[in-house]
Amino acid sequence: MAENMIVIHVIDREGVQHDLEAPTDMNMNVMEVCKSYELPVEGTCGGMAMCASCQCYLESEHELADQSDDELDMLDQAFFVKENSRLGCQIPISEEIDGIVLRLAPEA
């Protein structure tokens, strides 16, 4: 794989796993990578943690940064929230998440 690339594993709403290559040097987040692969992630608010349409479930043991107040407030209003819910727009693409496994939340 090319330098500055990682793989993220995204399980879609039909249970199919997609192995997505993502650049660590372009300041992208999980929601943007999913959209670039045309996975069904809305990202309606453009990544501002204001819509929850990119909610996903962390299914691997990766340590992510603590959730911001904005992310927690948005998840408080979202449907199908679980303890491992995160907003894809709030997970930056970095070496630390190489191999992460995320499952897309059901559509509200």
N, C-alpha and C positions, 0 to 999 in steps of 0.2 A: 504494500500500500504506500501511497505517496507520503512524503513528509508533511507534517501538520494536518494529518487526517486521522480521525478516529471512527469507530463503528458504534452506532447506537441501534439497539434492537427494539422495534416498535411493533406491538401486537395490535392489529386493527380490531374493529368491532365484530368481525366474523371469526376472530381467533387465529388469523393468519399472521405469522411473524415476518416482518420486513427488516432486513439488515441494511441500514442506511449509512453510507459514508458521509462524514461531516467534517468540514474544515475547521480547525481550531484557530485559524489566523484571520477570520473574517467577521468576528464579533457577532456571530449568529446565536440563536437560541433553538431549543428543541422544536418549538412551534414552527419557526421559519424553515427548519430542515424538513419537517413533515410536509409542509406546504410545497416545498420545492420538489418533493417526490410525489406530489399530488395525492397524499393521504387525506382522508376526510377530516381535516382539522380546520375549523373556521378561522380562528384568529381575528374575529370581527373587529376587536378594538385596536388591532395593530401591535399587540404586545405590551399593552399598558396595564395588565392585570385588572381589566375593567369588564370582562365579559364571561370568563370561565369556559369559553367554547374550545379551549385547548387543554381542558382538564385531562390528566392521565394519572395512572397509578404506578408508583415505583415498585417494581417486582424483583429488583436485585438488591444487593447489600451495599450499594454505593452510598457514601456519605454526601449529602447535598447541603448547601448553605441553608441556614435557618430561613424559614419563611418570613417574608416582610409583612408588615401590618396590612399593606394593600392586598397581598396574596391571601392572607388569612381572612380578611374582610370579604373578599370575593368568594372564597370557598364557603364562607358562612351562608352565602345566598345561593350557592349552586346546588344542583340536583346530584344524586348518586355519590355524595362525598364519603370517602372512607379515610381511615387513619393514614393511609399512604398516598392520599391525593396530593397532587402538585399541579401547578399551571405550567404547561410546556414553555410558555413565553418567559417564565422566570427561572428556567434552567439554562444557563449559558453553556455553549459548546466549549469544552476544555478537555485537556488530557485526563483530568481527574474522573471524567464520566465515561471514558473509553469502555465499551462493553456493557453499558447500562441497559437494563430491560424495563421498558415502559409499556403499559397497556392503555389504549385510548378508552376514556370513560364513555358510557352510553350517551347518545344524544338526548337532550332534555325534551 
